Amino acid sequence: VQFVESGGGLAQPGGSLRLSCITSGFTFTRYDMSWYRQGPGKERELVATINPSSRVTYYANSVEGRFTISRDSVKSAVYLQMNDLKPEDTAAYYCRCSGFPTYWGQGTQVTVSA
């Protein structure tokens, strides 16, 4: 089981980034997929979850209306479109599969700063 996150970087407040997570080693179409984040000095928190039918089942209150999770079963990938970024979105972002909760990728760093 592997997750390779990418797409992070430096963004200005109000800017946008699109994160990607390419997965391998399991049957992607069977499981919920989620994005988590861990900000400096903070606990890792759940950001968004999408089910195998591409129905979004959770957004954290802090990102609802600004972030959009999606998935591509052909590419075994999950995405996080992040708009109207705020400094408090600064964090390392990780994807996770509901069927393999102990597996994490290396994450991708998002820094929001003017």
N, C-alpha and C positions, 0 to 999 in steps of 0.2 A: 504494500500500500504506500503510495507516494502522492504528495501534494507539492506543486511548484507554483508559488505565488509570484506575481510580477505586476508592474504598473504603478508602483508607488513612486514618490518623489516629493519635490518641493512645490507647493502651490500657494498662491496668495489667497487671503480671505475672499470668499465669493467665487473662487475658481472651481474647476472640476478636474477629477481624475477618474480613470476607469481601471479597476483592478481585475486581474485574471487569475484563475487557479486551474491549472491543468492537472488532472488526476490520472492515476493508473493503478493497476493491481487489484481492482475489484469491479463488480458489476455496477456501473455508475447509475443505471436506471432504476435500481432497487431502493435507493436511499435518499433521505433528506440530506441536503447540503446547507451548511451555514458559514457565515463569516463572523469571526470574532476579532476583537482588537484589545490591545494592552497599551495604555498610555504610560508615560513616565511616572513611576511611583504608584501605579494603580493596579487593581486586580484585572485579570483578563475578563472581558465582558462580551456577551452575545450581542451581535449587531443585527443580523437578519438570518432568516431560514426560509428555504424553498423546498417544497416536496417533490417527489418524482414526477408529478403531473404538471410541474412548473407553477403550482399555486403557492403564493407567498403566505407563510403561516405566522411570521413574526417579523416585526421591525422594533428596535428599541425606540422609545419615545424620543430620544435625543436626535434620531436620524430620520424619523418618519417624515415623508414629504420631500426629503432632500436626496436620499439614497434609494437605489433600485437594485435588487438582486435578481439575477436571471441565470439560466443554465442552458447548455447546449449538449444534448445527449450524443450527438454525432462526434463531437470533439471531447466528450467527457470533461467538460469544463464548466466552471461556475464563475460568474462575474459580479462585480459590485460597481455600479455607476454612482459616483459621488458628486453631487452638485452643491453649490452654495456652501462650500467648505468653510469651516470655522476653526479658529486656533485650537479649540477643545477636541477637534477630530484628530489632532496629532497623536499618532500611535503606530505600533506595528500591527499589521492586519494579517490574519491567518484564516484559512478555510479549514473546514472540518466536516467529516462524514459521520452521520448518525450511527452507522453500522460499525465504525472503527474509532470510537471516541478517544482512544489513547494515542492516536496518530496525529502528528502535527507537521506542517511544513516548516520552512525556515522563516516564513513571513515576508512581508514587504513593508518598508517603512514609508509612512505618509507624514509629512511635516507641513503644517499650514502656518505660514508666517508672512508678514509684510516685509 
